[in-house]
Amino acid sequence: MKRTPLYECHVEAGARLVEFAGWEMPVQYSGVIEEHRAVRTAAGLFDVSHMGEVKVHGPGAEAFLQGLTPNDVSKLAVGRAHYSGILTEQGTYLDDLLIYRLGAEDFLVVVNASNADTDFGWIAAHAGEGVSVEDHSSRYALLALQGPKALGILAPHASIDLAPIRYYGFAHGELWGTPVLFSRTGYTGEDGFELYLAPADAPEIWRRLLEVGGPVGLVPTGLGARDTLRLEAAMALYGHEIDSLTSPWEAGLDWVVKLDKGDFLGRAALVAQKERGITRHLVGFEVVGRGIARQGHAVMLDGRPVGSVTSGTFSPTFEKALGMAYVPPELAALGSRLDIDVRGKLVEAKVVPTPFYRRAR
């Protein structure tokens, strides 16, 4: 298994380490519920250095990404990022990703760890003349500082004013003299920053953040809480809510698809699917009865499976079982009753609005 530059820091902190996408990663330190609640009330520090980074630049970079992804790259100003995806010709997901505009024809594409090699190969294979595609994953460590106290922890030690950076904005600066790209993004539903920096600098920055943030509640946080936090925020996870069989329409991600921008990979299939209508919808649910629905559990109707759970957990914030599932249109309305097969027992749930959690602004 591969290890991030912060492996020794995780061992020092007593992390429970597991295999994830070929990496040895911390799933928890003090416990998933405790870490989850720290992020909601104070702050959590995550190691997400396993993510992949692809540099795309050259005189044809914007046009290339415009044709490769469904969101409108031409609308990105320098210093802004957006959420998008790589789609197949069938309009389904190869992966979801973030695109950062570093310059006029200079972009950083951040992809999921589980798909990093595939994504780089796909992007490179589709690049034409005037476009350079380079795998920069080994050049970055990536820390995520998330929670309502994240700005207060970072700001006194940064060389730039972080407060004016808007959501999905970023800026270059220094943290304790170390070069950092500060990105106001995250995967928890909370305010916070993701910090891109050189791998050799990551351990010192990790330790110093925990040192200054510990007195106000900052804790190291693992993949377990990362998953419960993103689920409460109803954020899609590749391999769960989206995959090679799923389109943005089905996943409720139609807001990333800009059909009016011109042609892009998968556009024709998406237009056709939109015209004929989708046969399943991603919905949020809460369990009414006892039990926790997990990924792969079937949604039942009249004794037969008609859908499936994509993610499910016990919510530390709401202290109830929540999840997301694909269901047919007739079961997608708010308040609809769902019967979920949890290890051979039917558990009642109901469709509720998403996101389950929305932070106070």
JOLINVEN-V886575 format. One line per field, one symbol per residue. ss: DSSP state (A for helix, B for strand, O for the rest). psi: psi as a letter, one per 40 degrees, with the letter a starting at -180 (. if undefined). A space follows every 10 residues. Layout:
ss: ???
psi: ???
This chain:
ss: OBOOOOAAAA AAOOOBBBBB OOBBBBBBOO OAAAAAAAAA AOBBBBBOOO OBBBBBBOOO AAAAAAAAOO OOAAAOOOOB BBBBBBBOOO OBBBBBBBBB BBBOOBBBBB BOAAAAAAAA AAAAAAOOOO OBBBBOAAAO BBBBBBOOOA AAAAAOOBOO OOOOOOOOBB BBBBBOOBBB BBBOOOOOOO OBBBBBBOAA AAAAAAAAAA AAAAAAOBBB OOAAAAAAAA AAOOOOOBOO OBOOOOBOOO OOOAAAOOAA AOOOOOAAAA AAAAAAOOOO BBBBBBBOOO OOOOOOOBBB BOOBBBBBBB BBBBBOOOOB BBBBBBBOAA AOOOOOBBBB BBOOBBBBBB BBOOOOOOOO O
psi: iiiieedddd ddefihhihh feihihdicd iddddddddd dciihihfee iihhhhiiee ddddddedid igddehihei iihaihiide eihdiiiihh hdadfhihhh iiddeddddd dddddehahe hhhhhedeeh ihihhiieed dddddeeiei hddehihfii iiaihfehhi hhhgiafeei iaihhhiidd eddddddddd dddddeehii hadddddddd ddefhihhec diaeehiddd effdeehgde eaiihedddd dddddeiiei ihiiiihdai ihhihehihi hfeiheaihd iiihhddefi hiiiihiide eeiheihhhh hgfehhhhii hiiiidhhih .
